[in-house]
Amino acid sequence: ALAYALLCAAPTLLLALAYWLHGHLFEFLDGSFMAPFRYSGGRVALAEAAKQTGVALLILIGPVLAALAAFTWREAVRGWFGRTAWIALLWFATTSAAIAGPGMFYQHYFLLWLPPLALLAALGARRLAALADPARTGPVMAAIVAVLVLVSWQYEFAQRFQRGIGFHQPDPVRQVAEVLRREAE
């Protein structure tokens, strides 16, 4: 057990040693151990959490509505479709708990929703396509998914275009990457 514990701790210990050798052990300890404690102590109020969750739901309204369609017919709870839908719903609930856990509700936390929500939305799109035209479920489903993707992309594109990031304003991600590249040299 001791050997296993040392093996698991080795990367952290080696990193601590490297920081210590460069005279920055405090920064390592602060960033790796103390900062998470400070972070977890700054939970947002319930009203702010509800607002941020509502914003995320509004941004993802198309996939959310399509996901709900996966559970609107009794047949949806049987067979492979039902098993997949319930597993995806459990996955979505688990990611919701992971989003709520830190109590911060930053928009990027809601990215955790995307994989299970995409699966649920695809199942809902399949259900809607089968109802609309059972003989052409595949093409109709593809059209529904294409509309969902376009609507989701359009919102983010419009926001980015308005802010100008990557258009008439510098892209912060590229700026940070450039600084890191220069510093690494």
Beta strands, then each sheet from edge to edge (+ up, - down):
end
